[in-house]
């Protein structure tokens, strides 16, 4: 009995203490929320894609709670708009658009790709029907009827999918694109057939349906700062992404990335084939630098890929000039260079798998294929034509390291004719051979010779000595 009474007293005391503690415990304030602000200004063109990609990756890296688009645009290119919408979809947190005066055309598309839309006083959104620019961008010309129907249908479906995903009314969005769309809600005609829907901030926030729901806008807010205070609270940590001049430069660099690869391969090939280090090597290295610079500025890759590319190039050089015939070094280097070239074009976001999937590899592999074909054709032409032209002499004589002139090199090559030596690597048909105490790059006339074969110099091709076997059936051991 006593034990039971003590137990009941203990329960009462525990309950009182818990109740008092709960009543007196202060509400813990969380740390300031992180907000990344992305300005969407002027025309929506390719440079803006790079800005948005950088902004989204910054938000993901910093684990931002809120991504805000500060928008004032009259529209822009459809391809850039669709890419921006795809990039925004990668952000795992909450995304918001603040229509800071205007979100016409492509701007309305991008706004729908965010979770909520707020508007400034006297702002507008809509008028998103596709148009076709006249040649040279001098104006707008009539779109052929079939093309207009196809384009409108495709865009409507694409934008409806984003609207449905983010909780916006897909009928409202479709009425902004398709002039054949009549929009009637609660018996009230919002948009007549034959017109393109454009909404003011007041119209966009009007509520319809049961239960009442805003037409498109979650509300009118005086300023961007007020909106951030409303959504993230006072004292939020803000990061504003500002466009850079380099991102505009990266637009045309990346448009020609396959060409930089062709020039890079051709430049390095000519450099290997000519004595010393000169103009071809500088051009080749510069072309590869432009390729990786474009990917870096566009936000596609970091500095790790160009660094690994240089490592691969070093391995190939070691294979050619230091350890000829080992194969493994050259193979590893070439494979590393190819992988870095592909990965520099892959768009990978923080938190996503490090290895890309097939859709992510589609564009990089296409560009690599174009570059491979172009390089093969270029190298074939150069190997046949370049040694016979005066340009070859200019390239050789302009060596940056001050090596022998063309005339001196020709004299040295002529003096080697008839010299005999020993292959110090397998000739496939190229390789290395020792002539006295001098090691030369040599090439046979097509046959493969094992290491140790005695050979004789019979001519030259660029900087390589052409050799023939002295005793093809009795190679020298060692």
N, C-alpha and C positions, 0 to 999 in steps of 0.2 A: 504493500500500500504506500509506504513511504517512498519507495523507489519510483512508483508510478507518479506520485505527486511531484517529485523532483524533476521527472522527465517533462511533465506538463509545464512547470515553471520555466525550464530551460527553453522549451519551444516558444513560449510567450516572449521571453527575453530576446531570443534570436529574431523573432518577427519584428519586435519593436526597434531593435537595432538596425535591421535591414531597411525598415520603413524610414527611420530617421536619416540613415545614410543616403537613401535614394532622394529624400527631399532636400538634403543639404549639399549633395554633390553638384558642382557647377558644370554647365555644359562645356565640353571641351571644344575649343575652336580648332578647326583643321588648318593645315598650312595653306598659304595663298595658292590659288589655282593658277595654273599656267595657261596662257592664251597666246596663240600665234595668229598674227594678223597678216592677211595676204591682200595687197591692193590689186584689184582687177580694173585697170584703167585703160582708156583709149581703145584702139582696135585690138581685137583678139587675134593675134598672129603667132607664128611659131616661137618667137622669143619668150612669150608669156608662158608657153608650155614648160620651158626650162625653169622659169621663176616659180611656177606652181609646184613642179616636181621638187625643187629645192625646199620650198616652204613645207610641203607635206612630209618630206623626209626629216626636216628639222623638227617638226611637231612630233613625229613618231620617236625620234631619237631622244627628245627632251621629255617624252611622255606627257605631252600637253593634254589638258582636259578639254580645251575648246579651240576649234579652228574657225576663224571669222574671215569671210571674204568681204572686203570693203570695195563695193562695186559702183562704178560709174562708166558705162560703156555703151556704145551704139551698135555693138555687134562685131562680127569678124568672120574668119574662115571656119567652115564646118569641120574640116579635118582637125584643126587645132582645138576646136571646141570639144569634139568627141574625145580627144586624147586627154584634155583637162578633166573631163568628167570621169574618165577611167582612173586617172591619178587620184582624184578626190575620193573615189570609192575605196582606196587603199587605207584611208585614215580610219582607225578603229574607234576614235572618240566621237564627240558631238561636233557637227559642222553646221555653221550658220552663215547665211548671206545677209549683209546689210546693204540694201539698195540705197546708195548715197547719191540720189537724184535720178539715175537712169539705169535700166537693165533691159535694153532693147535686144531683140533678135537673139544672137548667140549668148548674150548676157542672161536672158531669161532661161535658156537651156541650162547654163551652169548653175544658176540659182536653184533650179529644181533638183540638181544633183546634190544639194545639201539638205540637212534634216529640217531646218526651219528657215523661214524668210522673214526678215523685218525690213521696214521701209522708213526712210526719212520723210519729214513733211514735204509735200508738194513733189514727191518722187513718182516715177512711172515704171511699169514693167509690161513687157509683151511685144507685139508686132514682130513675131518670130518666123514669119513665112520666108522660105528660102528664095534667094534672088541670084541672078547670074550677072557677073560684071562683064562689061565690054572689054575687048582686047586692050591691054595696057592699063586696065583699071581706070579708064577715063570716065566711066559712067555705068549705068545699069541698062541692060538690054533684055528684051522679052525672052522668056524661057520657052522653048518648044513645049507644046501641050503634053506630049507623052512624057518628056523628061520631067516636067513640072509635077505630073501625077505620081511618077515613080519616086521622085525625090521627096515629095511631101509625105507620101505613104511611109517611106523608110524612116524619115525623121520622126514622124508622129509616133510610130511604134517604138522607136528608140527612147524618145523622151517620155512616153507613157510608162515605160518600164521603170525609169528612174523615179517618176512621180509616184507610182504605186509603191515602190520600195521605200521611199522616204515619207510617205503619208500625205502627199499632196493630191489634189483632185485632178485625175488624169484628163477629165473632160475640159477643165479650164485650160490646161496646158495645150491640149489638142486644138482648142479654139484660137489659140495664139499662133498656130502654125497653118491650119487648114481653113481657108476661107469658105469652104463648103460646110463647115461644122456650125450648127446652130446650138447655142447653149441656153437651156431653159432650166431654172431651178426654182422649186416652190411656185410654179406657175408664172414666174417672172422671166422675161426674156433678157438674159445677160448679154448675149451676142447674137445678132441677126445673121442669117445665112448670106454669104457674099461679102462679109466683112472680117477683118482680122482683129482679134481681141487685144486691146491694150487697156491696162487698168491703172488708175491713180492709187495712191496709198490708201485713200479713204475707201474706194471701191474694193480694193483687194482685201481689206480687213473686215468687210461686212459679213455677217454671219447668216448662213442659210441652213436649211435641213433640220432634222430632228434626230439627235440633239443638235443644237446650233453649232455650226463650225465655220470658221473664217473661210472666205473664198480661196485665198492663197496666202495672204500675209498674216503673221502671228501678231502684228501690231505696229503702230507708228511710234518711233522713238526719236527723240530730238537730235541725238548725236551718237557717234560711234562710242565715245567714252561712256555715255549714259547706258548704252546697250551692254557694254562689257561689265559695268558695275551691276547691272540688272541680272546678268547671266552668271558671272563669275564672282561677284562680290567686290567690295572696295579693296584695294590693295593687291589686286591680281597681278601676277608677274607677266608682263607683256613683251612679246618679241615681234617686231615689225620686219617683214621680209621686203627688202627694197631691190628693185631690178638693177642690174649692172650692165655696163656697156659690153662686157665680155659675153653676156648671154645673147646679145644681138649678133656679135661676131660669130658665136658658135652656130648660129642658124645656117649660114652659108658654108661653114667648115663641115658640118655634119651632112649637108646636102651633097657634098662631094667626098664623103669618107671612103668610098670604094676607089676613087681616083687617087687619094693619098696613098692607099695601099699599093696600087700599081706603080706609082712614082717611087715609093719607098723601096719596093722590091727591085725595080729597075736600077735605081741609084746604087744600092748595095751590090748588085750583080756587077755593074760596070766598075765599081770601086775594087772589087775582088779581082777583076780581070785586068786591071791597069796597075802599074807600079806606083807605090807611094800612097798617100792619102790626100785627095784633092776635092775638086768640085762635085763629082758624082756622089762621093760619100757624104758630103755636106748636104746635098739635095735630098739624098735618101733618108738620112737621119731627120732632117727638117720635116719631110713628108710624114714620117711616122710620128714625130712630135706633134704635128698638127692634128693627126688622127686621134691621138690620145688626149690632146688638149680639148678638142671638141666634145669628146665623151665626158671629160671631167667637168667642163663648164656647164654642160647640159644636165649634170646631175646623174648621169648614168653610171659613172664609176668613180672610184677614188684613185689615190696615187699608187695603190698596190699593184694594179695591172701593168702600168708602164714600167714599174720597177721589175716585175717578173719578166716582162718582155726583154728588158736590157739583160737580165740574167740569161734568158734563152739565147740571145744574140751572142753573148760572151761564150756560152757553151759551144755554139756553132763555130765561132772563130777559133776556139781551142782545138776543135776537131780538125779544122782545115789547116791550121798553121803550126800547132804545137804537138798535137798527138794524132797525126793522120793515120787513118786506117782503123781507129778504135770503134767507129760506127756508133757506139752507145752514146757518147757525148753529143755528137751531131744530131742523132735521133731524138734524144731527150730535149735538146735545145730547140729543135724545129717544132716538136710537139708543144713545148711550153709557149713558144711564140704564137702558134695557131690558137691555143686555148686563150691566151691573153687578148688576142685580137677579137675573138668572139665574145668573151666575157665583158670587154669594155663597152659593148653595145647592148648588153642585157640590163634591163631595168629591174633591179632588185630593191625591195623596201625593207627597212628595219623590222625584225621580227619574223620575216618570211623565210622559207627554206633557202639555204645558201646555194643549193644547186637549182638551176632554172628548169622549168618544164618545157615541153615541146613548143607551145605557142610563144613563149618568151624567146625561143631560139630561132623562130621562123625568119624574122627580119635580119638578125645578125648572120645567119647561114646564107641567106640570099645575097647579102652584100659581100660576104667572103667568097661565094661562088663567082660573082661578077668580077671580083678582084683577081681570083685565081685564073679565070679565063683571060682577062685582060693582061695579067702579068705574063702568062704563057705566050700569048701572041706578041707582046712587046719584047720579051727576051728572045724569041725566035728571030724577030726582025733585027734586033740589035746584034745578035751573034752573027748574022749573015752580012749586015750592011755596015755596022759601025767601024770595024777594023779597016775597011776600004775607003773611009772618008777622011777628010782633013780634020773633022771634028775630033776624031780619036786622038790625033796628035795634040790638039789643043787641050783635051782633057788630061792627057798624060803630062804635058808640060806644065800644067797649072797645079801641080801637086802642092798641097799646103805644107808638106814637111820638107820641101827643098831637095827632093831626090833628083836623080839624073835626068837630064833633058832628053827629048825624043832622039836627037842625033846620037848622044852618048849611049843611050839604051840600045839603039840599032847597032852600033859598033860592038857593044858587048855581046849582043845576041849573035851577031855574025861570027865573032871569035869562038863561040861555043860549038858551032857546027862541027860534027865529027867526034866530039868528046865522048868518052865512054865512062859509064858509071854503073851503080847498083841501085835497084829499086829498094827503098827502105820501108815501103808500105805496099800493100796490094794496089795495083793500078786497075781502076774500074770504069773507064779507062784512065781517069785522072788519079794523081797521087803525088808522092814525093820520091826523089831519087838523089843519091849522093854522088857528086862528081869531084873527086879529090876531097877537099875539105869544105866544099860548098854544097848546100842542100837547095835543090830547085823544085818548083812546081812543074810537073811533067804530065803529058797526056799521050796515050798511044793512038794509033790510027783506027782504033775501034775494038781491038782485042783486049782481053783481060789477062794481066800478067801477075804471077804470084810475087810476094816479097822475096827479094834476093836475086831476081832475074837481072842479068847483065843487059844494059841498054845503051844505045847510041843516039845522040842528038842529031836529027836530020832537018830540023826547021823550028819555027816558032809560031804560035797562035796567041796573039795579044802578049801577055807576059809569061805564058806557059811554053815550055820547051816540048816540041813534038819528038817522041822517041820511037825507036824500033828495037825489038829484042835482038841481041847478038847471038845468043844461044837459047832460042825459045824452048827447046826440048830438054835443056840441062841447066835449070836454074841453080844459082849459087846458094848454098845454105848459109843461114845466119842472118 
